């Protein structure tokens, strides 16, 4: 019985109809559950959405917990390890803010109702049912050395740029954190404009910094895209 449940609640494989239906229901539930977060006010409809969706999430969490040994393959230890796995933690945190609406006796958990933003984590549950996300995860694993090197370059770029601009324009940057913030924004080429250099030397540093930042940002994008396309080609 538990093995059959596990084959259903895991991402659909081998065109299992029950698993596909379960995945579809969960994806719809996740999308519907985050709709109220787009509104500041609440109403009866939103409350009922919370009642129904959090109940489904609790049931899903319970089913995954009782079949954890099939997923983690660590016998009895699986039931203790599963609750601290990343996706299980996301599941639990996304449930806690709403659990008091099911039973008012959970007074200790009313603090979580104040943390309404935690419900946004429900959107991350969607990743469990995304095959594209699985492919990207595999790409990250295979290219972790290259991506780690790029990440190291990005951190070095931010620190060096921040040090240079902080010493070139001390009047424009009150703290070193402001300089790091500016360097990060320059790296991503966002450019909010709330902090910017005003001297000629500072602007020259900014031009070089922005050009170098574009190159760093392009590297991981190319690696991930190439790996993604390679994986799709192999699957076909």
C-alpha positions as YAML, in Angstrom:
chain: A
units: angstrom
residues:
- id: 1
  name: UNK
  ca: [0.00, 0.00, 0.00]
- id: 2
  name: UNK
  ca: [2.74, 2.47, 0.98]
- id: 3
  name: UNK
  ca: [4.78, 1.56, -2.10]
- id: 4
  name: UNK
  ca: [1.76, 2.27, -4.29]
- id: 5
  name: UNK
  ca: [1.29, 5.65, -2.57]
- id: 6
  name: UNK
  ca: [4.95, 6.45, -3.12]
- id: 7
  name: UNK
  ca: [4.70, 5.70, -6.85]
- id: 8
  name: UNK
  ca: [1.76, 8.12, -7.04]
- id: 9
  name: UNK
  ca: [3.05, 11.07, -5.02]
- id: 10
  name: UNK
  ca: [6.49, 11.13, -6.63]
- id: 11
  name: UNK
  ca: [6.92, 13.06, -9.89]
- id: 12
  name: UNK
  ca: [5.23, 11.24, -12.74]
- id: 13
  name: UNK
  ca: [7.38, 8.63, -14.45]
- id: 14
  name: UNK
  ca: [6.64, 6.08, -17.15]
- id: 15
  name: UNK
  ca: [3.44, 7.93, -18.00]
- id: 16
  name: UNK
  ca: [1.67, 6.84, -14.84]
- id: 17
  name: UNK
  ca: [-1.83, 8.32, -15.06]
- id: 18
  name: UNK
  ca: [-2.38, 8.44, -11.30]
- id: 19
  name: UNK
  ca: [0.96, 10.14, -10.75]
- id: 20
  name: UNK
  ca: [0.23, 12.65, -13.53]
- id: 21
  name: UNK
  ca: [-3.16, 13.43, -12.00]
- id: 22
  name: UNK
  ca: [-1.61, 13.87, -8.55]
- id: 23
  name: UNK
  ca: [1.07, 16.18, -9.94]
- id: 24
  name: UNK
  ca: [-1.57, 18.25, -11.74]
- id: 25
  name: UNK
  ca: [-3.75, 18.56, -8.61]
- id: 26
  name: UNK
  ca: [-0.76, 19.64, -6.51]
- id: 27
  name: UNK
  ca: [0.39, 22.22, -9.09]
- id: 28
  name: UNK
  ca: [-3.10, 23.71, -9.28]
- id: 29
  name: UNK
  ca: [-3.30, 23.75, -5.47]
- id: 30
  name: UNK
  ca: [0.04, 25.55, -5.20]
- id: 31
  name: UNK
  ca: [-0.96, 28.19, -7.76]
- id: 32
  name: UNK
  ca: [-4.35, 28.76, -6.11]
- id: 33
  name: UNK
  ca: [-2.80, 28.95, -2.62]
- id: 34
  name: UNK
  ca: [-0.58, 31.92, -3.51]
- id: 35
  name: UNK
  ca: [-3.36, 33.93, -5.17]
- id: 36
  name: UNK
  ca: [-4.46, 35.59, -1.86]
- id: 37
  name: UNK
  ca: [-0.90, 36.83, -1.36]
- id: 38
  name: UNK
  ca: [-1.41, 39.21, -4.28]
- id: 39
  name: UNK
  ca: [-4.03, 41.10, -2.24]
- id: 40
  name: UNK
  ca: [-3.59, 43.09, 0.98]
- id: 41
  name: UNK
  ca: [-7.15, 42.54, 2.17]
- id: 42
  name: UNK
  ca: [-8.74, 39.20, 2.99]
- id: 43
  name: UNK
  ca: [-12.26, 37.87, 2.56]
- id: 44
  name: UNK
  ca: [-14.29, 34.69, 2.96]
- id: 45
  name: UNK
  ca: [-13.19, 33.27, -0.40]
- id: 46
  name: UNK
  ca: [-9.51, 33.70, 0.48]
- id: 47
  name: UNK
  ca: [-10.09, 32.10, 3.87]
- id: 48
  name: UNK
  ca: [-11.69, 29.06, 2.28]
- id: 49
  name: UNK
  ca: [-8.81, 28.86, -0.20]
- id: 50
  name: UNK
  ca: [-6.47, 28.75, 2.78]
- id: 51
  name: UNK
  ca: [-8.60, 26.09, 4.53]
- id: 52
  name: UNK
  ca: [-8.62, 23.78, 1.52]
- id: 53
  name: UNK
  ca: [-5.07, 24.27, 0.24]
- id: 54
  name: UNK
  ca: [-3.37, 23.94, 3.63]
- id: 55
  name: UNK
  ca: [-5.35, 20.74, 4.27]
- id: 56
  name: UNK
  ca: [-4.08, 19.32, 0.97]
- id: 57
  name: UNK
  ca: [-0.52, 20.38, 1.82]
- id: 58
  name: UNK
  ca: [-0.72, 18.69, 5.23]
- id: 59
  name: UNK
  ca: [-2.02, 15.49, 3.63]
- id: 60
  name: UNK
  ca: [0.78, 15.62, 1.03]
- id: 61
  name: UNK
  ca: [3.39, 16.15, 3.77]
- id: 62
  name: UNK
  ca: [1.99, 13.21, 5.77]
- id: 63
  name: UNK
  ca: [1.99, 10.89, 2.72]
- id: 64
  name: UNK
  ca: [5.59, 11.81, 1.90]
- id: 65
  name: UNK
  ca: [6.61, 11.26, 5.51]
- id: 66
  name: UNK
  ca: [5.12, 7.77, 5.78]
- id: 67
  name: UNK
  ca: [6.76, 6.75, 2.47]
- id: 68
  name: UNK
  ca: [10.13, 8.41, 3.20]
- id: 69
  name: UNK
  ca: [11.93, 5.06, 3.40]
- id: 70
  name: UNK
  ca: [11.19, 4.40, -0.28]
- id: 71
  name: UNK
  ca: [12.61, 7.77, -1.28]
- id: 72
  name: UNK
  ca: [15.67, 8.00, 0.96]
- id: 73
  name: UNK
  ca: [16.25, 4.24, 1.16]
- id: 74
  name: UNK
  ca: [17.63, 4.38, 4.72]
- id: 75
  name: UNK
  ca: [15.08, 2.09, 6.38]
- id: 76
  name: UNK
  ca: [13.74, 3.46, 9.69]
- id: 77
  name: UNK
  ca: [16.25, 6.32, 9.72]
- id: 78
  name: UNK
  ca: [14.47, 7.78, 6.68]
- id: 79
  name: UNK
  ca: [11.49, 8.85, 8.80]
- id: 80
  name: UNK
  ca: [13.79, 10.97, 10.98]
- id: 81
  name: UNK
  ca: [15.94, 12.31, 8.13]
- id: 82
  name: UNK
  ca: [13.11, 13.29, 5.78]
- id: 83
  name: UNK
  ca: [11.74, 16.21, 7.89]
- id: 84
  name: UNK
  ca: [15.11, 18.01, 7.61]
- id: 85
  name: UNK
  ca: [15.50, 17.60, 3.85]
- id: 86
  name: UNK
  ca: [15.24, 20.91, 1.92]
- id: 87
  name: UNK
  ca: [11.88, 20.27, 0.25]
- id: 88
  name: UNK
  ca: [10.36, 18.89, 3.48]
- id: 89
  name: UNK
  ca: [11.45, 22.03, 5.33]
- id: 90
  name: UNK
  ca: [9.85, 24.20, 2.63]
- id: 91
  name: UNK
  ca: [6.67, 22.12, 2.91]
- id: 92
  name: UNK
  ca: [6.53, 22.55, 6.68]
- id: 93
  name: UNK
  ca: [7.31, 26.27, 6.70]
- id: 94
  name: UNK
  ca: [4.65, 26.91, 4.05]
- id: 95
  name: UNK
  ca: [2.09, 25.06, 6.19]
- id: 96
  name: UNK
  ca: [2.80, 26.61, 9.60]
- id: 97
  name: UNK
  ca: [1.49, 30.15, 8.88]
- id: 98
  name: UNK
  ca: [-1.95, 28.71, 8.09]
- id: 99
  name: UNK
  ca: [-2.20, 25.86, 10.57]
- id: 100
  name: UNK
  ca: [-3.95, 27.99, 13.23]
- id: 101
  name: UNK
  ca: [-6.95, 28.49, 10.95]
- id: 102
  name: UNK
  ca: [-7.65, 24.76, 11.20]
- id: 103
  name: UNK
  ca: [-7.52, 24.64, 14.96]
- id: 104
  name: UNK
  ca: [-7.53, 27.68, 17.23]
- id: 105
  name: UNK
  ca: [-5.89, 25.64, 20.01]
- id: 106
  name: UNK
  ca: [-2.51, 26.02, 18.27]
- id: 107
  name: UNK
  ca: [-1.87, 29.24, 20.16]
- id: 108
  name: UNK
  ca: [1.90, 28.85, 20.19]
- id: 109
  name: UNK
  ca: [1.89, 28.86, 16.42]
- id: 110
  name: UNK
  ca: [-0.04, 32.11, 16.10]
- id: 111
  name: UNK
  ca: [3.29, 33.86, 15.71]
- id: 112
  name: UNK
  ca: [3.56, 32.24, 12.30]
- id: 113
  name: UNK
  ca: [0.33, 33.92, 11.20]
- id: 114
  name: UNK
  ca: [2.16, 37.21, 11.52]
- id: 115
  name: UNK
  ca: [4.77, 35.87, 9.11]
- id: 116
  name: UNK
  ca: [2.38, 35.87, 6.15]
- id: 117
  name: UNK
  ca: [5.30, 36.15, 3.77]
- id: 118
  name: UNK
  ca: [6.31, 32.56, 4.58]
- id: 119
  name: UNK
  ca: [3.37, 31.41, 2.48]
- id: 120
  name: UNK
  ca: [5.28, 32.59, -0.56]
- id: 121
  name: UNK
  ca: [7.46, 29.49, -0.06]
- id: 122
  name: UNK
  ca: [4.53, 27.47, -1.38]
- id: 123
  name: UNK
  ca: [5.59, 28.61, -4.83]
- id: 124
  name: UNK
  ca: [8.84, 26.66, -4.35]
- id: 125
  name: UNK
  ca: [6.80, 23.49, -3.89]
- id: 126
  name: UNK
  ca: [6.03, 23.84, -7.58]
- id: 127
  name: UNK
  ca: [9.64, 22.92, -8.34]
- id: 128
  name: UNK
  ca: [9.04, 19.38, -7.07]
- id: 129
  name: UNK
  ca: [6.67, 18.74, -9.97]
- id: 130
  name: UNK
  ca: [8.77, 20.46, -12.65]
- id: 131
  name: UNK
  ca: [10.79, 18.19, -14.92]
- id: 132
  name: UNK
  ca: [12.63, 21.24, -16.26]
- id: 133
  name: UNK
  ca: [13.83, 22.00, -12.74]
- id: 134
  name: UNK
  ca: [15.18, 18.45, -12.46]
- id: 135
  name: UNK
  ca: [17.17, 18.97, -15.65]
- id: 136
  name: UNK
  ca: [18.58, 22.30, -14.42]
- id: 137
  name: UNK
  ca: [19.50, 20.68, -11.08]
- id: 138
  name: UNK
  ca: [21.42, 17.96, -12.91]
- id: 139
  name: UNK
  ca: [23.19, 20.62, -14.99]
- id: 140
  name: UNK
  ca: [24.26, 22.41, -11.80]
- id: 141
  name: UNK
  ca: [25.64, 19.16, -10.40]
- id: 142
  name: UNK
  ca: [27.62, 18.34, -13.53]
- id: 143
  name: UNK
  ca: [28.94, 21.87, -13.98]
- id: 144
  name: UNK
  ca: [29.48, 22.68, -10.30]
- id: 145
  name: UNK
  ca: [33.24, 23.19, -10.74]
- id: 146
  name: UNK
  ca: [32.79, 25.72, -13.53]
- id: 147
  name: UNK
  ca: [29.93, 27.49, -11.74]
- id: 148
  name: UNK
  ca: [31.93, 27.56, -8.49]
- id: 149
  name: UNK
  ca: [34.81, 29.22, -10.34]
- id: 150
  name: UNK
  ca: [32.44, 31.82, -11.79]
- id: 151
  name: UNK
  ca: [30.91, 32.44, -8.36]
- id: 152
  name: UNK
  ca: [34.39, 32.96, -6.93]
- id: 153
  name: UNK
  ca: [35.14, 35.46, -9.70]
- id: 154
  name: UNK
  ca: [31.90, 37.30, -8.99]
- id: 155
  name: UNK
  ca: [32.66, 37.60, -5.26]
- id: 156
  name: UNK
  ca: [36.21, 38.77, -6.02]
- id: 157
  name: UNK
  ca: [34.86, 41.28, -8.53]
- id: 158
  name: UNK
  ca: [32.40, 42.70, -6.00]
- id: 159
  name: UNK
  ca: [35.00, 43.03, -3.23]
- id: 160
  name: UNK
  ca: [37.70, 44.55, -5.46]
- id: 161
  name: UNK
  ca: [35.28, 46.96, -7.15]
- id: 162
  name: UNK
  ca: [33.89, 47.97, -3.77]
- id: 163
  name: UNK
  ca: [37.38, 48.62, -2.37]
- id: 164
  name: UNK
  ca: [38.39, 50.69, -5.41]
- id: 165
  name: UNK
  ca: [35.26, 52.83, -5.56]
- id: 166
  name: UNK
  ca: [35.18, 53.28, -1.78]
- id: 167
  name: UNK
  ca: [38.66, 54.76, -1.85]
- id: 168
  name: UNK
  ca: [38.19, 56.72, -5.08]
- id: 169
  name: UNK
  ca: [34.90, 58.31, -3.98]
- id: 170
  name: UNK
  ca: [34.71, 58.39, -0.17]
- id: 171
  name: UNK
  ca: [32.14, 61.20, -0.28]
- id: 172
  name: UNK
  ca: [29.63, 59.21, -2.37]
- id: 173
  name: UNK
  ca: [29.80, 56.06, -0.24]
- id: 174
  name: UNK
  ca: [29.24, 56.51, 3.48]
- id: 175
  name: UNK
  ca: [30.07, 52.91, 4.40]
- id: 176
  name: UNK
  ca: [31.87, 50.00, 2.80]
- id: 177
  name: UNK
  ca: [28.54, 48.16, 2.65]
- id: 178
  name: UNK
  ca: [27.25, 50.92, 0.34]
- id: 179
  name: UNK
  ca: [30.22, 50.24, -1.91]
- id: 180
  name: UNK
  ca: [29.48, 46.49, -1.90]
- id: 181
  name: UNK
  ca: [25.84, 47.23, -2.70]
- id: 182
  name: UNK
  ca: [26.92, 49.44, -5.63]
- id: 183
  name: UNK
  ca: [29.33, 46.78, -6.90]
- id: 184
  name: UNK
  ca: [26.62, 44.09, -6.75]
- id: 185
  name: UNK
  ca: [24.15, 46.29, -8.63]
- id: 186
  name: UNK
  ca: [26.84, 47.05, -11.22]
- id: 187
  name: UNK
  ca: [27.63, 43.33, -11.59]
- id: 188
  name: UNK
  ca: [24.00, 42.55, -12.37]
- id: 189
  name: UNK
  ca: [23.76, 45.66, -14.61]
- id: 190
  name: UNK
  ca: [20.57, 46.66, -12.79]
- id: 191
  name: UNK
  ca: [21.69, 50.20, -11.94]
- id: 192
  name: UNK
  ca: [19.02, 51.54, -9.57]
- id: 193
  name: UNK
  ca: [20.71, 54.94, -9.48]
- id: 194
  name: UNK
  ca: [20.30, 55.50, -5.73]
- id: 195
  name: UNK
  ca: [24.09, 55.35, -5.23]
- id: 196
  name: UNK
  ca: [26.43, 56.43, -8.02]
- id: 197
  name: UNK
  ca: [29.87, 58.00, -8.54]
- id: 198
  name: UNK
  ca: [30.06, 61.72, -9.31]
- id: 199
  name: UNK
  ca: [33.75, 62.21, -10.10]
- id: 200
  name: UNK
  ca: [35.44, 61.50, -13.41]
- id: 201
  name: UNK
  ca: [37.70, 58.82, -11.93]
- id: 202
  name: UNK
  ca: [34.70, 57.19, -10.25]
- id: 203
  name: UNK
  ca: [32.79, 57.11, -13.53]
- id: 204
  name: UNK
  ca: [35.75, 55.57, -15.34]
- id: 205
  name: UNK
  ca: [35.92, 52.87, -12.66]
- id: 206
  name: UNK
  ca: [32.19, 52.31, -13.12]
- id: 207
  name: UNK
  ca: [32.54, 51.86, -16.90]
- id: 208
  name: UNK
  ca: [35.25, 49.23, -16.53]
- id: 209
  name: UNK
  ca: [33.39, 47.59, -13.67]
- id: 210
  name: UNK
  ca: [30.13, 47.35, -15.63]
- id: 211
  name: UNK
  ca: [31.85, 45.93, -18.73]
- id: 212
  name: UNK
  ca: [33.62, 43.28, -16.66]
- id: 213
  name: UNK
  ca: [30.37, 42.53, -14.80]
- id: 214
  name: UNK
  ca: [28.54, 41.76, -18.05]
- id: 215
  name: UNK
  ca: [31.21, 39.18, -18.92]
- id: 216
  name: UNK
  ca: [30.89, 37.48, -15.51]
- id: 217
  name: UNK
  ca: [27.10, 37.34, -15.73]
- id: 218
  name: UNK
  ca: [27.24, 35.88, -19.25]
- id: 219
  name: UNK
  ca: [29.49, 32.96, -18.25]
- id: 220
  name: UNK
  ca: [27.07, 31.00, -16.00]
- id: 221
  name: UNK
  ca: [24.18, 31.75, -18.34]
- id: 222
  name: UNK
  ca: [26.06, 30.13, -21.22]
- id: 223
  name: UNK
  ca: [27.13, 27.12, -19.13]
- id: 224
  name: UNK
  ca: [23.60, 26.44, -17.85]
- id: 225
  name: UNK
  ca: [22.00, 26.93, -21.27]
- id: 226
  name: UNK
  ca: [24.50, 24.61, -22.98]
- id: 227
  name: UNK
  ca: [24.04, 21.94, -20.30]
- id: 228
  name: UNK
  ca: [20.25, 22.24, -20.49]
- id: 229
  name: UNK
  ca: [20.20, 21.81, -24.27]
- id: 230
  name: UNK
  ca: [22.65, 18.89, -24.05]
- id: 231
  name: UNK
  ca: [20.43, 17.11, -21.53]
- id: 232
  name: UNK
  ca: [17.31, 17.62, -23.64]
- id: 233
  name: UNK
  ca: [19.11, 16.32, -26.74]
- id: 234
  name: UNK
  ca: [20.24, 13.18, -24.86]
- id: 235
  name: UNK
  ca: [16.71, 12.54, -23.57]
- id: 236
  name: UNK
  ca: [15.31, 12.79, -27.09]
...
